[in-house]
């Protein structure tokens, strides 16, 4: 069965067919544990790391345990529809569990496939891979879930077997959303593989729940001098899967390198990194920072902006894309006409 090799975003004017493919409290919690250590070892101060450790709070039940509980509750009929092999569609060249989707995977909607108690387990699992209730509210687009319409209109699929020590992945999908949890079944791949988030509201609109991320990145651009601003503007990186395909290690990267920034500008980039990782649970943020460290550190990360027909000289609608790009690290954010953000982060061995 073909599980849709392409997705269609109903809010895109261009009919994009990309493959399936802060507040202080949140910041302190986000940098707890390994993430704080990794950042403190690089550009971040020990004082920040200490504050992060002091502010860390007890986590809810791990997502992996909730996935096992959900799997155990499924009937044989449900498993036949909602549990797929770990290497599903490997022969087609695109593993289903690593796709980025724009609707419930395979049309299997939570409200139609799961019992009420199971739906609650799915909701708790999604909440558990996020850092707090505010992040859950943002991921849900203030409870509207874009064209999925509701939580029930999204999808949740299990790959592999979470009941023992075998490989598994849990995939949550909806309009402008693909998140996953794999219990580190694929070591070296942050978030268990590429993730995708977005919002149908115009990227610069006050109603867009992710506008704050672009505002943080815009602050970096505004801190650059004229020569740096010229260097940071690059060509359109592309949307969807093509925009997060890793380049060869020695390939030139778009934009300006972190290592070429002033201390103040580096601090701005560090603030962006904290902002981007803040919505996710500590262990996933830790893994991102460890991968950056293994792949050469923050010095290897480049920041780039794209201007084209969608953007103007107006500072309020300036960029079509912005992007963080380094070895095994791509955070590709399309601002206009509305937000599509595709993320792919992996160690060299996982990216090969």
C-alpha positions in Angstrom: 0.0 0.0 0.0 1.3 3.5 -0.9 1.1 5.7 2.2 1.2 9.0 0.2 4.7 9.8 -1.0 3.8 13.5 -1.2 1.7 15.8 1.0 -0.5 18.7 0.0 -0.9 21.7 2.3 -4.4 23.2 1.7 -3.2 26.6 2.9 -0.3 26.9 0.4 -1.1 29.1 -2.6 1.6 27.3 -4.6 0.3 23.8 -3.9 3.6 22.8 -2.4 4.2 19.1 -2.8 7.1 18.5 -0.5 7.7 14.8 0.3 6.0 13.3 3.4 8.1 13.9 4.9 10.8 33.1 26.6 9.9 33.2 29.4 12.6 32.7 32.1 10.9 29.8 33.7 10.7 27.9 30.4 14.3 28.7 29.6 15.6 27.6 32.9 13.8 24.2 32.6 14.8 23.8 29.0 18.5 24.1 29.8 18.4 21.6 32.6 20.6 18.5 32.6 22.8 17.7 29.6 21.6 20.6 27.5 22.9 23.0 30.1 26.2 21.2 30.3 26.7 21.1 26.6 25.9 24.8 26.2 28.0 25.8 29.2 30.9 23.9 27.7 30.6 26.0 24.6 29.5 29.7 24.6 27.1 29.6 27.6 28.2 30.6 31.0 28.4 28.3 34.0 26.0 30.7 35.8 23.3 29.9 33.3 23.9 26.2 33.6 23.7 26.5 37.4 20.4 28.4 37.2 19.1 25.7 34.8 19.9 22.9 37.2 18.4 24.8 40.1 15.2 25.4 38.2 14.7 21.9 36.8 11.4 20.3 37.7 10.2 16.7 37.9 9.0 15.3 34.6 5.8 13.6 33.9 5.6 9.9 33.1 8.1 9.3 30.2 6.5 9.2 26.7 8.1 5.9 26.1 6.2 4.3 29.0 3.0 5.8 27.8 3.6 4.4 24.3 4.1 0.9 25.8 0.9 1.3 27.7 -1.0 2.4 24.6 0.4 -0.5 22.6 -0.6 -3.0 25.3 -4.1 -1.7 25.3 -4.7 -2.1 21.5 -6.9 -4.9 20.3 -5.7 -7.2 17.5 -7.8 -5.4 15.0 -6.4 -2.0 16.1 -2.8 -3.3 15.9 -3.4 -4.5 12.3 -4.2 -0.9 11.4 -2.2 1.2 13.7 1.1 -0.8 14.3 3.4 -1.1 11.3 6.8 -2.8 10.9 9.9 -0.8 11.9 11.1 -0.7 8.3 7.7 -0.2 6.7 8.1 0.8 3.0 11.9 0.5 3.0 11.7 -1.0 -0.5 10.0 2.2 -1.7 13.0 4.2 -0.6 11.3 6.3 2.1 10.8 4.7 5.5 7.3 5.6 6.6 8.4 6.3 10.2 10.8 9.0 8.9 8.4 10.9 6.7 7.0 14.4 7.3 3.2 14.4 7.0 0.6 17.1 6.6 -2.4 15.1 7.9 -3.2 12.0 9.9 -0.9 9.3 8.6 -2.7 7.0 6.2 -6.0 8.8 7.0 -6.2 7.0 10.4 -7.6 9.6 12.7 -7.3 9.4 16.5 -11.0 10.0 17.1 -12.0 7.2 14.8 -9.4 4.6 15.7 -8.8 4.8 19.4 -11.1 4.4 22.4 -11.5 7.4 24.8 -9.0 6.0 27.3 -6.5 5.4 24.4 -7.1 8.9 23.1 -6.1 10.2 26.5 -2.9 8.1 26.4 -2.1 9.6 23.0 -2.7 13.1 24.3 -0.5 12.5 27.3 2.2 11.1 25.1 2.2 14.2 23.0 2.3 16.4 26.1 5.2 14.3 27.5 7.5 15.0 24.5 6.9 18.7 25.0 8.3 20.9 27.8 5.1 22.3 29.3 1.5 23.1 28.8 2.3 26.3 26.9 4.2 24.4 24.3 1.3 21.9 23.9 -1.1 24.8 23.4 1.3 26.3 20.8 1.7 22.9 19.0 -2.1 22.6 18.9 -2.3 26.1 17.4 -4.4 27.2 20.3 -6.5 24.1 20.1 -7.4 24.6 16.5 -4.9 22.1 14.9 -5.2 24.0 11.6 -7.0 21.9 8.9 -7.0 18.8 11.1 -9.7 20.7 13.0 -9.1 19.0 16.4 -6.9 16.6 18.3 -9.2 13.8 17.2 -8.5 14.7 13.6 -4.8 14.1 13.9 -3.1 10.7 13.7 -0.9 8.5 16.0 0.9 5.4 14.6 3.4 3.0 16.1 6.2 1.4 14.2 8.1 -1.6 15.5 7.4 -3.2 18.9 7.6 -1.1 22.1 6.6 -4.0 24.3 10.2 -5.2 24.9 13.7 -4.1 24.0 13.1 -3.9 20.3 13.2 -0.9 18.0 10.0 1.3 17.9 8.8 4.7 17.0 5.6 6.6 17.8 4.5 9.1 15.1 2.1 11.9 15.7 0.8 13.6 12.6 -1.6 16.4 11.6 -1.9 19.4 9.4 1.4 21.3 9.7 2.7 18.8 12.3 4.9 15.7 12.4 6.5 14.8 15.8 7.9 11.5 17.0 9.3 9.6 19.9 11.5 6.5 19.4 13.0 5.7 22.8 16.4 6.4 21.1 15.9 3.4 18.8 17.9 5.3 16.2 20.9 6.7 18.2 22.3 9.9 16.9 19.1 11.2 15.4 17.5 14.0 17.4 13.7 13.7 17.9 13.8 10.2 16.4 14.1 11.7 12.9 13.0 14.8 11.0 10.2 16.9 12.5 7.8 19.4 11.0 5.7 22.1 12.5 3.8 25.1 11.1 0.8 27.4 11.3 -1.7 28.4 8.7 -1.8 32.1 9.8 0.5 34.5 7.9 4.1 34.1 9.2 4.3 37.7 10.4 0.8 38.0 11.8 0.3 38.5 15.5 -2.0 35.5 15.5 0.8 33.1 14.2 1.9 31.1 17.2 5.5 30.8 16.0 6.0 34.5 15.1 8.2 34.8 18.2 10.8 32.6 16.7 11.2 34.7 13.6 11.3 37.8 15.9 14.2 36.3 17.7 16.1 35.5 14.5 15.3 39.0 13.1 17.1 40.4 16.2 20.2 38.7 15.1 20.0 40.2 11.6 19.5 43.6 13.1 22.7 43.2 15.2 24.8 42.6 12.1 26.8 45.3 10.3 26.3 46.1 6.6 28.9 43.6 5.3 27.5 40.8 7.5 24.0 41.6 6.5 25.0 41.2 2.8 26.7 37.9 3.5 23.8 36.4 5.5 21.3 36.7 2.6 21.2 33.5 0.5 19.2 31.7 -2.2 15.9 30.0 -1.5 16.7 26.7 0.4 13.4 25.1 -0.7 10.5 23.8 1.4 9.9 20.3 2.7 12.3 17.4 2.5 14.5 19.0 -0.1 15.2 21.8 2.3 16.6 19.5 5.0 18.7 17.1 3.1 22.2 17.1 4.6 25.0 18.4 2.4 28.4 16.8 2.3 30.7 17.8 5.2 33.0 19.9 3.0 30.2 21.6 1.0 29.8 25.4 1.4 27.0 26.5 3.7 24.7 29.4 3.2 24.9 32.6 5.3 27.3 33.6 8.0 29.1 31.3 10.4 28.6 31.6 14.2 32.4 31.6 14.5 32.6 34.9 12.5 30.2 36.8 14.8 31.0 39.2 17.6 30.5 38.1 21.2 27.2 40.0 21.3 26.0 38.5 18.1 26.8 35.1 19.2 24.8 35.7 22.3 21.8 36.5 20.1 22.2 33.2 18.2 22.4 31.4 21.5 19.2 33.0 22.5 17.6 31.8 19.2 18.8 28.2 19.9 17.3 28.3 23.4 14.0 29.6 21.9 13.9 26.9 19.3 14.6 24.1 21.8 12.4 25.4 24.5 9.2 23.6 23.4 10.7 20.2 23.6 11.5 17.9 26.5 14.9 18.0 28.2 16.3 14.7 26.8 15.6 15.8 23.2 17.2 19.2 23.7 20.1 17.5 25.4 20.5 15.2 22.3 20.4 18.2 19.9 23.2 19.9 21.8 25.3 16.8 22.0 25.0 16.3 18.3 26.1 19.8 17.6 29.1 19.2 19.9 30.0 15.9 18.2 29.7 17.5 14.7 32.1 20.4 15.5 30.3 22.7 17.9 28.4 26.0 17.4 31.3 27.4 15.4 30.1 25.2 12.5 26.5 26.5 12.5 25.6 29.1 9.8 22.6 31.5 9.8 21.0 32.5 6.5 18.0 34.5 5.3 16.1 34.4 2.0 14.3 37.3 0.3 12.2 36.8 -2.8 8.8 37.6 -4.3 7.0 36.8 -1.0 9.0 39.3 1.0 9.5 43.1 0.9 11.8 45.8 2.2 9.3 46.3 4.9 10.9 45.1 8.1 7.6 43.6 9.2 7.5 41.3 6.2 11.2 41.0 5.4 12.1 37.3 5.0 10.6 34.4 3.1 13.0 31.9 4.8 15.5 31.8 7.6 17.7 28.9 8.3 20.3 27.5 10.7 22.6 25.1 8.9 25.6 23.0 10.0 27.0 19.5 9.9 24.1 17.2 10.7 22.0 20.2 11.6 19.3 22.0 9.6 16.5 24.1 11.0 14.7 25.4 7.9 11.9 27.9 8.6 9.6 29.2 5.9 7.9 32.4 7.1 5.8 33.2 4.1 3.0 32.9 3.1 2.6 30.9 6.3 4.9 28.9 8.5 6.4 25.6 7.5 9.4 24.6 9.6 11.3 21.4 8.8 14.1 20.2 11.2 16.7 17.5 10.6 19.4 16.9 13.2 21.7 13.9 13.4 25.3 12.8 14.1 27.4 12.1 11.1 26.9 8.4 11.5 23.1 8.7 11.7 23.0 11.1 8.7 25.0 8.8 6.5 
